[in-house]
Amino acid sequence: MARTCDLTGKRRLAANKVSHANNKTKTMKQVNLHTKKVFDPETNSVIRLRLSASAIRTLDKVGSISKYVKKNAHLFE
């Protein structure tokens, strides 16, 4: 299973670790993922998702997953 956010599609990023001598070593920055059960009031069901921390905060701000999907319909086409 890939380490991606189910809602936003965030993935890991490639980066360089730079030493004091300016040596560059490739590293990977992982996404802060959590498994969360989300209740959808429109369908009265609980959905188990693997979400990033920023997606969890966004869901808290918007209110529900169905409102988020309606607001960001262009992401789910």
C-alpha positions in Angstrom: 0.0 0.0 0.0 1.5 3.3 -1.0 2.0 6.1 1.5 -0.5 8.5 0.1 -3.4 10.5 1.6 -6.8 9.1 0.5 -8.4 12.5 0.3 -5.7 15.0 -0.9 -3.4 12.6 -2.7 -0.3 13.9 -0.9 2.8 11.7 -1.4 6.4 11.6 -0.3 8.8 14.3 -1.5 12.4 13.9 -2.6 14.8 16.2 -0.8 18.5 16.7 -0.1 20.2 16.5 3.3 23.0 19.1 3.1 26.0 18.7 5.4 28.2 21.5 6.7 30.7 20.6 3.9 27.8 21.1 1.4 27.6 17.3 0.6 24.2 16.4 -0.6 22.5 13.1 0.2 19.1 12.2 -1.2 16.4 11.6 1.4 12.6 11.2 1.3 10.2 13.3 3.3 7.3 11.2 4.3 3.7 12.4 4.6 2.2 12.5 8.2 -0.5 9.9 7.7 -3.0 8.6 10.2 -5.8 6.0 9.9 -9.1 7.7 10.8 -12.7 6.7 10.8 -14.8 9.5 9.3 -18.6 9.7 9.8 -20.6 10.9 6.7 -24.0 12.3 7.9 -25.5 12.2 4.4 -25.1 8.5 4.0 -25.1 7.6 7.8 -22.0 5.5 7.3 -18.5 5.4 8.8 -15.6 5.4 6.3 -12.1 4.3 7.3 -9.5 6.5 5.6 -5.8 7.0 5.6 -5.4 10.8 5.9 -2.6 13.3 6.3 -2.7 15.6 9.3 -3.5 18.6 7.1 -6.5 16.7 5.6 -7.8 16.0 9.1 -7.6 19.6 10.0 -9.3 20.6 6.7 -12.2 18.1 7.4 -12.6 19.6 10.9 -12.8 23.1 9.4 -15.2 22.2 6.6 -17.5 20.0 8.7 -18.0 16.7 6.9 -16.5 14.6 4.2 -19.4 15.1 1.8 -19.1 18.9 2.1 -15.4 18.6 1.3 -16.0 16.5 -1.8 -18.7 19.0 -3.0 -16.3 21.9 -2.5 -13.4 20.2 -4.2 -15.2 18.3 -6.9 -12.5 19.2 -9.4 -10.0 17.0 -7.5 -12.2 13.9 -7.8 -12.9 13.9 -11.5 
